[in-house]
């Protein structure tokens, strides 16, 4: 039972996918990576604060409260 060139093809495909994968092979030191991540988180927090200041958070808890009132059991 031979597999022919299937093994070789699979290796080639895996090698072709590898450069696209994001991981610790980005050439950064751990300290540089922390700085990059810190900056990204700060930008994300600033964007979220800006949305909250504009009044458009996109989430609402009113819908959840209304759903609880309509459940069976209890007085209507």
N, C-alpha and C positions, 0 to 999 in steps of 0.2 A: 504494500500500500504506500504509494508515493504521493507526495503532494504537488509534484511538478514545481513550477516557479511561484506558487502561491506565497510561500514564506518570504521570498525575495520581494515580491510585489508589496506585501504587507509592510515590510521594513521600509521600502521606499515611500509608501504612503505615510507611515508614521514619521519619517524624517521630514517629509514635506509639511506636515501639520505642526511640527515642533516649533519652528520659528514664530508661528502665529500665536502660540500659547504664551500667556502672560504669567510671569512667575518671578522667582528670585534671580533669574538670569538676565535681569535688566541692566546689569553693569553698575549698579549703585551700591554704596556701602550701606550698612544698616542705619547709620546716622543720616545719610542723605535720604534714605527711604522714609525715615521718620519725619524729616523736614517736609518732604513732598506730601506725605499723608496729612501732616498737621495743616499745611496750607490748604489742601483740598477740603478738609473738615471745616476750617474757618470760612472758606468761601461758601460752603453749603449752609453753614449756620447763618451767615450774613444774608444769603438769599432767602432763607426761611424767615428770618426776622423782617426782611423787607416785605415779604408776602403777608405776614401777620399784621404789619403796620398798615398795609393797604386794605386789610380786612378780608382777604380772600385766601383762607387756609385750605379750603377744599374739603374739609371734614365737618360734620355736624353731629352733635349728640342728641339733637331734638328728635331725629328719626327713631333712635333707639328708645327714647322715652315713650313715644307714641305707640311703638310696637308692644311694649310691656302692658299698656292699658288695654289692648285688644285681646289679650290672652284669656282663655277660658278659666272660669273659677273666679269667685268674688262677685261683688255687686257691680251692676252696670249703671 
